[in-house]
Amino acid sequence: MESTINFKNTINIRCIKFGRYIVENFATVRATAKKFGISKSTVHKDVSVRLKKIDPKLYEMVHNILELNKKERHIRGGIATRKKYKGE
């Protein structure tokens, strides 16, 4: 029973850590996953599902940043493609 509590606590801490990183750095899910060496799907689930229950205020800030990233991703994709073909 105690190991289950510790496991839940570890996940909660991880969710908060990911959320704070995204807010402080205006990071994407992909950048956050790379920084912490974890899969994008884990980061996404932690900040979009679990964080909502753990820390609603932090979730709201993260959600706003992720929505902004979603709206801007086509621009970033174009910039990346331009750099790729210019040889940068």
Secondary structure as UniProt FT lines:
FT   HELIX           2..25
FT   HELIX           29..36
FT   HELIX           40..45
FT   HELIX           46..50
FT   HELIX           51..54
FT   HELIX           56..86
//
